Amino acid sequence: MPTTIFRCLLLSLAIVHGSSYAASAHEQDQLSLIQRQLDTIERLATRAEAASTAEPVERYRFDYPRLSKDIQRIRQGVQGYLSPARAQPRDPGELIGDYRLDTPPVKSSP
C-alpha cells in the first residue's frame, strides 16, 4: 500500500512539472485535478496508517507523518501558484522523500 501512495504522489508531481507550459485555463484545470489527487492520496495514507500493524520486531516502518507533511507542502505550492498572495520569491524548501523509519531494537526483559 505505501508503494501505491508513493507512486500516486510521484504521478502528481510529474503532472505539475509537465503542465508548466500549458495554457492558463488548462493548467488551472490540471492543477485543480492534482489538488483532488492529493486529497485522495492523503485519504489512502490515512487508511494505510490505520490498517498498518507494525510489529515491534520489524526493523523498518513507513513514516506516515513525514508523507503527510510532504503532501501538505505540495498542496501549499500548488495553491500558492493558483492564487499567489504576493509577487515575492517564496521559500523553495525541499521534500524529504525518505519515508522509512528505523525501529529501535526491542530489549528483552529478564
Biopython code that builds the backbone (N, CA, C, O; Angstrom):
import numpy as np
from Bio.PDB.StructureBuilder import StructureBuilder

atoms = [
    (1, "MET", "N", (0.810, -1.198, 0.000)),
    (1, "MET", "CA", (0.000, 0.000, 0.000)),
    (1, "MET", "C", (0.855, 1.265, 0.000)),
    (1, "MET", "O", (0.544, 2.182, -0.761)),
    (2, "PRO", "N", (1.930, 1.373, 0.820)),
    (2, "PRO", "CA", (2.754, 2.585, 0.774)),
    (2, "PRO", "C", (3.367, 2.827, -0.601)),
    (2, "PRO", "O", (3.543, 3.978, -1.000)),
    (3, "THR", "N", (3.696, 1.757, -1.334)),
    (3, "THR", "CA", (4.259, 1.923, -2.671)),
    (3, "THR", "C", (3.245, 2.578, -3.587)),
    (3, "THR", "O", (3.615, 3.432, -4.393)),
    (4, "THR", "N", (1.973, 2.204, -3.490)),
    (4, "THR", "CA", (0.921, 2.805, -4.300)),
    (4, "THR", "C", (0.778, 4.284, -3.982)),
    (4, "THR", "O", (0.614, 5.098, -4.891)),
    (5, "ILE", "N", (0.835, 4.635, -2.731)),
    (5, "ILE", "CA", (0.726, 6.032, -2.319)),
    (5, "ILE", "C", (1.882, 6.828, -2.891)),
    (5, "ILE", "O", (1.696, 7.931, -3.404)),
    (6, "PHE", "N", (3.075, 6.264, -2.802)),
    (6, "PHE", "CA", (4.259, 6.952, -3.306)),
    (6, "PHE", "C", (4.177, 7.135, -4.819)),
    (6, "PHE", "O", (4.558, 8.187, -5.333)),
    (7, "ARG", "N", (3.685, 6.125, -5.537)),
    (7, "ARG", "CA", (3.536, 6.236, -6.990)),
    (7, "ARG", "C", (2.533, 7.331, -7.351)),
    (7, "ARG", "O", (2.762, 8.099, -8.285)),
    (8, "CYS", "N", (1.432, 7.402, -6.622)),
    (8, "CYS", "CA", (0.436, 8.452, -6.875)),
    (8, "CYS", "C", (1.033, 9.834, -6.634)),
    (8, "CYS", "O", (0.770, 10.771, -7.388)),
    (9, "LEU", "N", (1.827, 9.955, -5.596)),
    (9, "LEU", "CA", (2.483, 11.223, -5.290)),
    (9, "LEU", "C", (3.436, 11.619, -6.413)),
    (9, "LEU", "O", (3.464, 12.778, -6.826)),
    (10, "LEU", "N", (4.213, 10.664, -6.903)),
    (10, "LEU", "CA", (5.132, 10.942, -7.998)),
    (10, "LEU", "C", (4.383, 11.309, -9.274)),
    (10, "LEU", "O", (4.818, 12.189, -10.018)),
    (11, "LEU", "N", (3.256, 10.640, -9.533)),
    (11, "LEU", "CA", (2.448, 10.973, -10.698)),
    (11, "LEU", "C", (1.944, 12.401, -10.612)),
    (11, "LEU", "O", (1.955, 13.131, -11.604)),
    (12, "SER", "N", (1.505, 12.799, -9.431)),
    (12, "SER", "CA", (1.034, 14.169, -9.240)),
    (12, "SER", "C", (2.150, 15.176, -9.503)),
    (12, "SER", "O", (1.925, 16.207, -10.136)),
    (13, "LEU", "N", (3.344, 14.879, -9.019)),
    (13, "LEU", "CA", (4.483, 15.766, -9.253)),
    (13, "LEU", "C", (4.826, 15.838, -10.732)),
    (13, "LEU", "O", (5.168, 16.908, -11.237)),
    (14, "ALA", "N", (4.739, 14.726, -11.424)),
    (14, "ALA", "CA", (5.042, 14.709, -12.858)),
    (14, "ALA", "C", (4.040, 15.547, -13.629)),
    (14, "ALA", "O", (4.406, 16.234, -14.582)),
    (15, "ILE", "N", (2.779, 15.496, -13.225)),
    (15, "ILE", "CA", (1.759, 16.294, -13.899)),
    (15, "ILE", "C", (2.027, 17.773, -13.683)),
    (15, "ILE", "O", (1.900, 18.567, -14.616)),
    (16, "VAL", "N", (2.395, 18.153, -12.468)),
    (16, "VAL", "CA", (2.713, 19.562, -12.194)),
    (16, "VAL", "C", (3.867, 20.005, -13.075)),
    (16, "VAL", "O", (3.806, 21.071, -13.689)),
    (17, "HIS", "N", (4.923, 19.196, -13.146)),
    (17, "HIS", "CA", (6.095, 19.561, -13.929)),
    (17, "HIS", "C", (5.764, 19.589, -15.419)),
    (17, "HIS", "O", (6.195, 20.499, -16.128)),
    (18, "GLY", "N", (5.017, 18.619, -15.897)),
    (18, "GLY", "CA", (4.699, 18.530, -17.314)),
    (18, "GLY", "C", (3.721, 19.576, -17.795)),
    (18, "GLY", "O", (3.677, 19.877, -18.988)),
    (19, "SER", "N", (2.940, 20.135, -16.895)),
    (19, "SER", "CA", (1.930, 21.102, -17.323)),
    (19, "SER", "C", (2.424, 22.538, -17.212)),
    (19, "SER", "O", (1.624, 23.465, -17.331)),
    (20, "SER", "N", (3.709, 22.748, -16.988)),
    (20, "SER", "CA", (4.220, 24.097, -16.772)),
    (20, "SER", "C", (4.128, 24.973, -18.014)),
    (20, "SER", "O", (4.171, 26.198, -17.898)),
    (21, "TYR", "N", (3.999, 24.370, -19.224)),
    (21, "TYR", "CA", (3.893, 25.152, -20.439)),
    (21, "TYR", "C", (2.481, 25.143, -21.000)),
    (21, "TYR", "O", (2.267, 25.577, -22.132)),
    (22, "ALA", "N", (1.525, 24.665, -20.242)),
    (22, "ALA", "CA", (0.143, 24.563, -20.706)),
    (22, "ALA", "C", (-0.528, 25.928, -20.686)),
    (22, "ALA", "O", (-0.065, 26.861, -20.031)),
    (23, "ALA", "N", (-1.627, 26.018, -21.420)),
    (23, "ALA", "CA", (-2.411, 27.253, -21.422)),
    (23, "ALA", "C", (-2.985, 27.496, -20.037)),
    (23, "ALA", "O", (-3.170, 26.556, -19.265)),
    (24, "SER", "N", (-3.263, 28.730, -19.727)),
    (24, "SER", "CA", (-3.665, 29.110, -18.381)),
    (24, "SER", "C", (-4.892, 28.342, -17.882)),
    (24, "SER", "O", (-4.862, 27.788, -16.783)),
    (25, "ALA", "N", (-5.962, 28.301, -18.666)),
    (25, "ALA", "CA", (-7.177, 27.604, -18.219)),
    (25, "ALA", "C", (-6.914, 26.108, -18.074)),
    (25, "ALA", "O", (-7.347, 25.485, -17.105)),
    (26, "HIS", "N", (-6.204, 25.539, -19.040)),
    (26, "HIS", "CA", (-5.892, 24.111, -18.981)),
    (26, "HIS", "C", (-4.990, 23.810, -17.788)),
    (26, "HIS", "O", (-5.178, 22.820, -17.080)),
    (27, "GLU", "N", (-4.013, 24.680, -17.581)),
    (27, "GLU", "CA", (-3.095, 24.497, -16.456)),
    (27, "GLU", "C", (-3.852, 24.555, -15.135)),
    (27, "GLU", "O", (-3.604, 23.740, -14.246)),
    (28, "GLN", "N", (-4.754, 25.491, -14.997)),
    (28, "GLN", "CA", (-5.535, 25.582, -13.761)),
    (28, "GLN", "C", (-6.379, 24.341, -13.557)),
    (28, "GLN", "O", (-6.509, 23.859, -12.432)),
    (29, "ASP", "N", (-6.960, 23.810, -14.642)),
    (29, "ASP", "CA", (-7.731, 22.566, -14.530)),
    (29, "ASP", "C", (-6.844, 21.416, -14.065)),
    (29, "ASP", "O", (-7.236, 20.625, -13.207)),
    (30, "GLN", "N", (-5.648, 21.332, -14.637)),
    (30, "GLN", "CA", (-4.738, 20.256, -14.269)),
    (30, "GLN", "C", (-4.273, 20.382, -12.818)),
    (30, "GLN", "O", (-4.170, 19.384, -12.104)),
    (31, "LEU", "N", (-3.997, 21.599, -12.392)),
    (31, "LEU", "CA", (-3.560, 21.807, -11.008)),
    (31, "LEU", "C", (-4.695, 21.548, -10.024)),
    (31, "LEU", "O", (-4.459, 21.063, -8.917)),
    (32, "SER", "N", (-5.903, 21.863, -10.415)),
    (32, "SER", "CA", (-7.059, 21.536, -9.568)),
    (32, "SER", "C", (-7.215, 20.027, -9.453)),
    (32, "SER", "O", (-7.547, 19.504, -8.389)),
    (33, "LEU", "N", (-6.973, 19.335, -10.557)),
    (33, "LEU", "CA", (-7.013, 17.871, -10.540)),
    (33, "LEU", "C", (-5.948, 17.324, -9.596)),
    (33, "LEU", "O", (-6.200, 16.375, -8.854)),
    (34, "ILE", "N", (-4.776, 17.913, -9.624)),
    (34, "ILE", "CA", (-3.700, 17.480, -8.725)),
    (34, "ILE", "C", (-4.109, 17.680, -7.271)),
    (34, "ILE", "O", (-3.825, 16.834, -6.423)),
    (35, "GLN", "N", (-4.767, 18.781, -6.982)),
    (35, "GLN", "CA", (-5.220, 19.008, -5.604)),
    (35, "GLN", "C", (-6.197, 17.919, -5.174)),
    (35, "GLN", "O", (-6.131, 17.440, -4.042)),
    (36, "ARG", "N", (-7.093, 17.529, -6.058)),
    (36, "ARG", "CA", (-8.033, 16.448, -5.729)),
    (36, "ARG", "C", (-7.287, 15.130, -5.551)),
    (36, "ARG", "O", (-7.621, 14.336, -4.671)),
    (37, "GLN", "N", (-6.275, 14.899, -6.387)),
    (37, "GLN", "CA", (-5.488, 13.678, -6.252)),
    (37, "GLN", "C", (-4.710, 13.665, -4.938)),
    (37, "GLN", "O", (-4.572, 12.616, -4.309)),
    (38, "LEU", "N", (-4.211, 14.808, -4.527)),
    (38, "LEU", "CA", (-3.520, 14.884, -3.237)),
    (38, "LEU", "C", (-4.477, 14.555, -2.096)),
    (38, "LEU", "O", (-4.092, 13.895, -1.131)),
    (39, "ASP", "N", (-5.727, 15.014, -2.204)),
    (39, "ASP", "CA", (-6.728, 14.660, -1.194)),
    (39, "ASP", "C", (-6.914, 13.151, -1.149)),
    (39, "ASP", "O", (-6.994, 12.560, -0.072)),
    (40, "THR", "N", (-6.984, 12.522, -2.334)),
    (40, "THR", "CA", (-7.156, 11.075, -2.405)),
    (40, "THR", "C", (-5.944, 10.359, -1.818)),
    (40, "THR", "O", (-6.095, 9.397, -1.066)),
    (41, "ILE", "N", (-4.754, 10.820, -2.157)),
    (41, "ILE", "CA", (-3.531, 10.210, -1.623)),
    (41, "ILE", "C", (-3.507, 10.330, -0.107)),
    (41, "ILE", "O", (-3.127, 9.390, 0.591)),
    (42, "GLU", "N", (-3.912, 11.485, 0.397)),
    (42, "GLU", "CA", (-3.913, 11.676, 1.844)),
    (42, "GLU", "C", (-4.907, 10.733, 2.524)),
    (42, "GLU", "O", (-4.612, 10.176, 3.581)),
    (43, "ARG", "N", (-6.083, 10.555, 1.918)),
    (43, "ARG", "CA", (-7.058, 9.609, 2.477)),
    (43, "ARG", "C", (-6.512, 8.187, 2.456)),
    (43, "ARG", "O", (-6.675, 7.441, 3.422)),
    (44, "LEU", "N", (-5.854, 7.806, 1.341)),
    (44, "LEU", "CA", (-5.268, 6.462, 1.250)),
    (44, "LEU", "C", (-4.179, 6.262, 2.300)),
    (44, "LEU", "O", (-4.084, 5.198, 2.911)),
    (45, "ALA", "N", (-3.371, 7.275, 2.502)),
    (45, "ALA", "CA", (-2.305, 7.181, 3.501)),
    (45, "ALA", "C", (-2.888, 7.041, 4.902)),
    (45, "ALA", "O", (-2.370, 6.281, 5.720)),
    (46, "THR", "N", (-3.961, 7.769, 5.178)),
    (46, "THR", "CA", (-4.614, 7.676, 6.486)),
    (46, "THR", "C", (-5.155, 6.269, 6.708)),
    (46, "THR", "O", (-5.004, 5.697, 7.788)),
    (47, "ARG", "N", (-5.790, 5.714, 5.670)),
    (47, "ARG", "CA", (-6.303, 4.339, 5.779)),
    (47, "ARG", "C", (-5.162, 3.338, 5.955)),
    (47, "ARG", "O", (-5.251, 2.419, 6.770)),
    (48, "ALA", "N", (-4.094, 3.523, 5.185)),
    (48, "ALA", "CA", (-2.956, 2.596, 5.287)),
    (48, "ALA", "C", (-2.332, 2.658, 6.669)),
    (48, "ALA", "O", (-1.959, 1.633, 7.239)),
    (49, "GLU", "N", (-2.220, 3.872, 7.208)),
    (49, "GLU", "CA", (-1.638, 4.015, 8.547)),
    (49, "GLU", "C", (-2.528, 3.343, 9.591)),
    (49, "GLU", "O", (-2.029, 2.682, 10.502)),
    (50, "ALA", "N", (-3.845, 3.511, 9.459)),
    (50, "ALA", "CA", (-4.764, 2.886, 10.411)),
    (50, "ALA", "C", (-4.726, 1.364, 10.300)),
    (50, "ALA", "O", (-4.892, 0.657, 11.294)),
    (51, "ALA", "N", (-4.507, 0.863, 9.083)),
    (51, "ALA", "CA", (-4.509, -0.582, 8.868)),
    (51, "ALA", "C", (-3.150, -1.215, 9.125)),
    (51, "ALA", "O", (-3.041, -2.439, 9.205)),
    (52, "SER", "N", (-2.111, -0.392, 9.254)),
    (52, "SER", "CA", (-0.767, -0.956, 9.428)),
    (52, "SER", "C", (-0.653, -1.628, 10.787)),
    (52, "SER", "O", (-1.164, -1.144, 11.798)),
    (53, "THR", "N", (0.015, -2.726, 10.771)),
    (53, "THR", "CA", (0.247, -3.473, 12.008)),
    (53, "THR", "C", (1.746, -3.618, 12.181)),
    (53, "THR", "O", (2.306, -4.698, 11.990)),
    (54, "ALA", "N", (2.381, -2.528, 12.542)),
    (54, "ALA", "CA", (3.832, -2.536, 12.728)),
    (54, "ALA", "C", (4.175, -3.375, 13.946)),
    (54, "ALA", "O", (3.789, -3.062, 15.072)),
    (55, "GLU", "N", (4.888, -4.416, 13.700)),
    (55, "GLU", "CA", (5.325, -5.308, 14.779)),
    (55, "GLU", "C", (6.578, -4.728, 15.421)),
    (55, "GLU", "O", (7.395, -4.119, 14.731)),
    (56, "PRO", "N", (6.741, -4.905, 16.715)),
    (56, "PRO", "CA", (7.936, -4.392, 17.382)),
    (56, "PRO", "C", (9.234, -5.010, 16.864)),
    (56, "PRO", "O", (10.305, -4.433, 17.052)),
    (57, "VAL", "N", (9.156, -6.171, 16.217)),
    (57, "VAL", "CA", (10.365, -6.818, 15.725)),
    (57, "VAL", "C", (10.752, -6.356, 14.327)),
    (57, "VAL", "O", (11.829, -6.706, 13.844)),
    (58, "GLU", "N", (9.897, -5.575, 13.664)),
    (58, "GLU", "CA", (10.220, -5.074, 12.328)),
    (58, "GLU", "C", (11.297, -4.004, 12.433)),
    (58, "GLU", "O", (11.269, -3.144, 13.314)),
    (59, "ARG", "N", (12.234, -4.084, 11.518)),
    (59, "ARG", "CA", (13.345, -3.131, 11.553)),
    (59, "ARG", "C", (12.935, -1.766, 11.008)),
    (59, "ARG", "O", (13.389, -0.735, 11.504)),
    (60, "TYR", "N", (12.085, -1.758, 9.997)),
    (60, "TYR", "CA", (11.652, -0.507, 9.380)),
    (60, "TYR", "C", (10.139, -0.414, 9.373)),
    (60, "TYR", "O", (9.428, -1.419, 9.387)),
    (61, "ARG", "N", (9.675, 0.814, 9.349)),
    (61, "ARG", "CA", (8.248, 1.052, 9.173)),
    (61, "ARG", "C", (8.086, 2.319, 8.348)),
    (61, "ARG", "O", (9.010, 3.127, 8.253)),
    (62, "PHE", "N", (6.925, 2.489, 7.757)),
    (62, "PHE", "CA", (6.675, 3.635, 6.883)),
    (62, "PHE", "C", (6.400, 4.868, 7.732)),
    (62, "PHE", "O", (5.677, 4.792, 8.726)),
    (63, "ASP", "N", (6.974, 6.001, 7.344)),
    (63, "ASP", "CA", (6.838, 7.251, 8.093)),
    (63, "ASP", "C", (5.651, 8.051, 7.542)),
    (63, "ASP", "O", (5.831, 8.938, 6.708)),
    (64, "TYR", "N", (4.453, 7.737, 8.004)),
    (64, "TYR", "CA", (3.241, 8.398, 7.532)),
    (64, "TYR", "C", (3.201, 9.889, 7.873)),
    (64, "TYR", "O", (2.770, 10.678, 7.032)),
    (65, "PRO", "N", (3.628, 10.311, 9.060)),
    (65, "PRO", "CA", (3.626, 11.753, 9.341)),
    (65, "PRO", "C", (4.513, 12.547, 8.376)),
    (65, "PRO", "O", (4.154, 13.656, 7.980)),
    (66, "ARG", "N", (5.644, 11.998, 8.001)),
    (66, "ARG", "CA", (6.527, 12.689, 7.058)),
    (66, "ARG", "C", (5.871, 12.784, 5.679)),
    (66, "ARG", "O", (5.961, 13.818, 5.018)),
    (67, "LEU", "N", (5.211, 11.706, 5.246)),
    (67, "LEU", "CA", (4.483, 11.733, 3.980)),
    (67, "LEU", "C", (3.406, 12.807, 4.014)),
    (67, "LEU", "O", (3.236, 13.553, 3.050)),
    (68, "SER", "N", (2.683, 12.886, 5.117)),
    (68, "SER", "CA", (1.632, 13.889, 5.259)),
    (68, "SER", "C", (2.190, 15.306, 5.150)),
    (68, "SER", "O", (1.585, 16.169, 4.514)),
    (69, "LYS", "N", (3.338, 15.541, 5.767)),
    (69, "LYS", "CA", (3.968, 16.867, 5.681)),
    (69, "LYS", "C", (4.370, 17.195, 4.248)),
    (69, "LYS", "O", (4.208, 18.331, 3.802)),
    (70, "ASP", "N", (4.896, 16.206, 3.523)),
    (70, "ASP", "CA", (5.275, 16.437, 2.131)),
    (70, "ASP", "C", (4.047, 16.709, 1.258)),
    (70, "ASP", "O", (4.091, 17.564, 0.373)),
    (71, "ILE", "N", (2.966, 15.991, 1.503)),
    (71, "ILE", "CA", (1.729, 16.235, 0.752)),
    (71, "ILE", "C", (1.237, 17.651, 1.015)),
    (71, "ILE", "O", (0.815, 18.347, 0.091)),
    (72, "GLN", "N", (1.291, 18.077, 2.276)),
    (72, "GLN", "CA", (0.875, 19.441, 2.601)),
    (72, "GLN", "C", (1.763, 20.464, 1.910)),
    (72, "GLN", "O", (1.281, 21.500, 1.452)),
    (73, "ARG", "N", (3.042, 20.181, 1.835)),
    (73, "ARG", "CA", (3.991, 21.095, 1.173)),
    (73, "ARG", "C", (3.671, 21.228, -0.311)),
    (73, "ARG", "O", (3.699, 22.329, -0.861)),
    (74, "ILE", "N", (3.367, 20.099, -0.959)),
    (74, "ILE", "CA", (2.997, 20.130, -2.371)),
    (74, "ILE", "C", (1.688, 20.898, -2.542)),
    (74, "ILE", "O", (1.558, 21.731, -3.439)),
    (75, "ARG", "N", (0.715, 20.605, -1.667)),
    (75, "ARG", "CA", (-0.579, 21.281, -1.747)),
    (75, "ARG", "C", (-0.414, 22.797, -1.599)),
    (75, "ARG", "O", (-1.040, 23.562, -2.332)),
    (76, "GLN", "N", (0.417, 23.230, -0.663)),
    (76, "GLN", "CA", (0.649, 24.666, -0.469)),
    (76, "GLN", "C", (1.315, 25.287, -1.693)),
    (76, "GLN", "O", (1.000, 26.418, -2.062)),
    (77, "GLY", "N", (2.236, 24.555, -2.324)),
    (77, "GLY", "CA", (2.901, 25.062, -3.522)),
    (77, "GLY", "C", (1.933, 25.240, -4.674)),
    (77, "GLY", "O", (1.973, 26.254, -5.371)),
    (78, "VAL", "N", (1.064, 24.262, -4.881)),
    (78, "VAL", "CA", (0.063, 24.358, -5.955)),
    (78, "VAL", "C", (-0.893, 25.500, -5.660)),
    (78, "VAL", "O", (-1.189, 26.311, -6.537)),
    (79, "GLN", "N", (-1.376, 25.565, -4.422)),
    (79, "GLN", "CA", (-2.314, 26.624, -4.050)),
    (79, "GLN", "C", (-1.650, 27.993, -4.148)),
    (79, "GLN", "O", (-2.278, 28.955, -4.590)),
    (80, "GLY", "N", (-0.403, 28.087, -3.745)),
    (80, "GLY", "CA", (0.319, 29.348, -3.844)),
    (80, "GLY", "C", (0.498, 29.798, -5.281)),
    (80, "GLY", "O", (0.522, 30.997, -5.558)),
    (81, "TYR", "N", (0.624, 28.842, -6.202)),
    (81, "TYR", "CA", (0.741, 29.178, -7.617)),
    (81, "TYR", "C", (-0.605, 29.622, -8.177)),
    (81, "TYR", "O", (-0.679, 30.585, -8.939)),
    (82, "LEU", "N", (-1.680, 28.909, -7.792)),
    (82, "LEU", "CA", (-3.003, 29.241, -8.312)),
    (82, "LEU", "C", (-3.519, 30.580, -7.799)),
    (82, "LEU", "O", (-4.197, 31.308, -8.523)),
    (83, "SER", "N", (-3.202, 30.896, -6.572)),
    (83, "SER", "CA", (-3.648, 32.178, -6.015)),
    (83, "SER", "C", (-2.530, 32.769, -5.170)),
    (83, "SER", "O", (-2.549, 32.672, -3.943)),
    (84, "PRO", "N", (-1.555, 33.383, -5.837)),
    (84, "PRO", "CA", (-0.409, 33.928, -5.099)),
    (84, "PRO", "C", (-0.818, 35.090, -4.208)),
    (84, "PRO", "O", (-1.630, 35.932, -4.594)),
    (85, "ALA", "N", (-0.246, 35.123, -3.014)),
    (85, "ALA", "CA", (-0.546, 36.195, -2.063)),
    (85, "ALA", "C", (0.243, 37.452, -2.406)),
    (85, "ALA", "O", (-0.205, 38.566, -2.134)),
    (86, "ARG", "N", (1.423, 37.270, -3.004)),
    (86, "ARG", "CA", (2.271, 38.396, -3.358)),
    (86, "ARG", "C", (3.269, 37.943, -4.414)),
    (86, "ARG", "O", (3.419, 36.749, -4.673)),
    (87, "ALA", "N", (3.935, 38.891, -5.005)),
    (87, "ALA", "CA", (4.880, 38.575, -6.073)),
    (87, "ALA", "C", (6.304, 38.389, -5.563)),
    (87, "ALA", "O", (7.247, 38.436, -6.353)),
    (88, "GLN", "N", (6.476, 38.183, -4.285)),
    (88, "GLN", "CA", (7.796, 38.000, -3.679)),
    (88, "GLN", "C", (8.260, 36.561, -3.890)),
    (88, "GLN", "O", (7.431, 35.660, -4.015)),
    (89, "PRO", "N", (9.566, 36.333, -3.931)),
    (89, "PRO", "CA", (10.064, 34.957, -4.007)),
    (89, "PRO", "C", (9.655, 34.187, -2.753)),
    (89, "PRO", "O", (9.594, 34.751, -1.660)),
    (90, "ARG", "N", (9.381, 32.920, -2.917)),
    (90, "ARG", "CA", (8.993, 32.105, -1.769)),
    (90, "ARG", "C", (10.090, 31.113, -1.437)),
    (90, "ARG", "O", (11.019, 30.899, -2.215)),
    (91, "ASP", "N", (9.963, 30.522, -0.278)),
    (91, "ASP", "CA", (10.940, 29.545, 0.206)),
    (91, "ASP", "C", (10.872, 28.279, -0.651)),
    (91, "ASP", "O", (9.832, 27.622, -0.685)),
    (92, "PRO", "N", (11.951, 27.927, -1.338)),
    (92, "PRO", "CA", (11.928, 26.723, -2.168)),
    (92, "PRO", "C", (12.339, 25.482, -1.384)),
    (92, "PRO", "O", (13.212, 24.739, -1.830)),
    (93, "GLY", "N", (11.729, 25.243, -0.226)),
    (93, "GLY", "CA", (12.096, 24.101, 0.617)),
    (93, "GLY", "C", (11.953, 22.787, -0.122)),
    (93, "GLY", "O", (11.140, 22.653, -1.037)),
    (94, "GLU", "N", (12.748, 21.829, 0.286)),
    (94, "GLU", "CA", (12.769, 20.537, -0.371)),
    (94, "GLU", "C", (11.860, 19.550, 0.349)),
    (94, "GLU", "O", (11.633, 19.645, 1.555)),
    (95, "LEU", "N", (11.344, 18.591, -0.435)),
    (95, "LEU", "CA", (10.596, 17.493, 0.151)),
    (95, "LEU", "C", (11.591, 16.537, 0.783)),
    (95, "LEU", "O", (12.727, 16.415, 0.325)),
    (96, "ILE", "N", (11.168, 15.880, 1.806)),
    (96, "ILE", "CA", (12.042, 14.930, 2.486)),
    (96, "ILE", "C", (12.232, 13.684, 1.616)),
    (96, "ILE", "O", (13.361, 13.314, 1.294)),
    (97, "GLY", "N", (11.140, 13.050, 1.245)),
    (97, "GLY", "CA", (11.194, 11.929, 0.320)),
    (97, "GLY", "C", (11.608, 10.595, 0.895)),
    (97, "GLY", "O", (11.386, 9.577, 0.240)),
    (98, "ASP", "N", (12.188, 10.533, 2.067)),
    (98, "ASP", "CA", (12.608, 9.274, 2.674)),
    (98, "ASP", "C", (11.583, 8.925, 3.743)),
    (98, "ASP", "O", (11.508, 9.585, 4.779)),
    (99, "TYR", "N", (10.793, 7.882, 3.488)),
    (99, "TYR", "CA", (9.687, 7.556, 4.377)),
    (99, "TYR", "C", (9.917, 6.276, 5.182)),
    (99, "TYR", "O", (8.960, 5.682, 5.680)),
    (100, "ARG", "N", (11.154, 5.853, 5.314)),
    (100, "ARG", "CA", (11.445, 4.652, 6.085)),
    (100, "ARG", "C", (11.997, 5.055, 7.439)),
    (100, "ARG", "O", (12.973, 5.802, 7.523)),
    (101, "LEU", "N", (11.376, 4.563, 8.492)),
    (101, "LEU", "CA", (11.840, 4.809, 9.854)),
    (101, "LEU", "C", (12.497, 3.549, 10.387)),
    (101, "LEU", "O", (11.978, 2.448, 10.204)),
    (102, "ASP", "N", (13.628, 3.706, 11.040)),
    (102, "ASP", "CA", (14.250, 2.584, 11.709)),
    (102, "ASP", "C", (13.525, 2.365, 13.024)),
    (102, "ASP", "O", (13.315, 3.307, 13.789)),
    (103, "THR", "N", (13.150, 1.147, 13.281)),
    (103, "THR", "CA", (12.508, 0.803, 14.533)),
    (103, "THR", "C", (13.591, 0.441, 15.528)),
    (103, "THR", "O", (14.437, -0.409, 15.248)),
    (104, "PRO", "N", (13.571, 1.091, 16.707)),
    (104, "PRO", "CA", (14.608, 0.757, 17.693)),
    (104, "PRO", "C", (14.491, -0.696, 18.127)),
    (104, "PRO", "O", (13.388, -1.234, 18.220)),
    (105, "PRO", "N", (15.629, -1.331, 18.393)),
    (105, "PRO", "CA", (15.594, -2.744, 18.799)),
    (105, "PRO", "C", (14.834, -2.909, 20.108)),
    (105, "PRO", "O", (14.917, -2.070, 21.005)),
    (106, "VAL", "N", (14.105, -3.993, 20.194)),
    (106, "VAL", "CA", (13.342, -4.298, 21.404)),
    (106, "VAL", "C", (14.246, -5.023, 22.380)),
    (106, "VAL", "O", (14.856, -6.038, 22.043)),
    (107, "LYS", "N", (14.328, -4.496, 23.591)),
    (107, "LYS", "CA", (15.144, -5.121, 24.623)),
    (107, "LYS", "C", (14.268, -6.132, 25.356)),
    (107, "LYS", "O", (13.158, -5.823, 25.789)),
    (108, "SER", "N", (14.783, -7.317, 25.481)),
    (108, "SER", "CA", (14.030, -8.331, 26.194)),
    (108, "SER", "C", (14.229, -8.150, 27.697)),
    (108, "SER", "O", (15.325, -7.836, 28.162)),
    (109, "SER", "N", (13.157, -8.352, 28.434)),
    (109, "SER", "CA", (13.250, -8.204, 29.882)),
    (109, "SER", "C", (13.625, -9.540, 30.513)),
    (109, "SER", "O", (13.142, -10.587, 30.082)),
    (110, "PRO", "N", (14.478, -9.512, 31.525)),
    (110, "PRO", "CA", (14.924, -10.775, 32.160)),
    (110, "PRO", "C", (13.863, -11.423, 32.995)),
    (110, "PRO", "O", (14.098, -12.480, 33.580)),
]
sb = StructureBuilder()
sb.init_structure("model")
sb.init_model(0)
sb.init_chain("A")
sb.init_seg("    ")
for serial, (resi, resn, name, xyz) in enumerate(atoms, 1):
    if name == "N":
        sb.init_residue(resn, " ", resi, " ")
    sb.init_atom(name, np.array(xyz, "f"), 0.0, 1.0, " ", f" {name:<3s}", serial, name[0])
structure = sb.get_structure()
